[in-house]
């Protein structure tokens, strides 16, 4: 089954990089919070603070992974799909 992931190139005002993913007929909302050193938001949402070193991956509002490299975000999403 094919998986397509599309992330916006830049974060929004809350510092999240938003995106969508499709796995066959399934649709997911993906949000990625950059680490503090790369966070560029104007506002911080309560309970959603950037981590000192980790990229935080949220799928449909639930935190599913923390990774050290942005390039690992898509691999962690694939791992999430395998565990469903």
N, C-alpha and C positions, 0 to 999 in steps of 0.2 A: 504494500500500500504506500502510495506516495505522500510525502510530507512537504508542505511549503510553508516557509516562515518569512514574514516581512516585518522588519523593524524600521522605525523612523530613523533617519540619519542623526538627528539631534534631539536632546532632551527637551521636555516641556518646562513650564514655569515651576513645576514641583520637583524637577530634577530627574523624572522618570523618562526612560526611552520606551515608548509605547510600540506595540506591534500586534499582529494577528498571525495565527497559524492555522493551517488546515491539515488534517490527517485523514485522508479519504473524505468522508462526509462529515467528520467531526470538526468543529470550529473552537478555537481557544483564543482568549485575550492574553497577551503576554506583556508584562511590565518588567523593566530591568532598571534597578537602582545602581548607578555607578558608585564606586568607592569615594570616600570623602575628598581625596586628592583630585578627582575628576568631576565632582558634582558641580553643576552650574545653575541650579535652580534659584529662583527668587524667593520661594516659600517652602517651608518644611511642613509636611503633614504629620500630625501627632501619631506616633507609633511607626513612622516610616522614615527613620533617620539613615543617612548613608553610613555604611560600615567603614572602619578605618582603612581596610585593605581589600575587602571582598566586593564583587559584583553580586547583587542579590536578584534572583530570578523568581518572579511571581507568575503563576498561571491561574487565570480566572480568580485573581485576588488572593490566592494562597501561596505563601512562600514555599518553594520546592527545592531550592538549591542556593548555595553560596560558592562562588568560584573566584579564583585569583586573576583570571584572564578573561577579557570580554570574548575572546575567540572561543572559549569553552561554553558559553551560554547555549548555543544551539545544540551542542553535544549533550548537555544536561537535559535539555528539553526532549531530545530523542530518548535518553535514558528514562525520563519520566513516562514517556509513551509506552515503553517496553514493560514498565511496572504496572500499567493499568489493566 
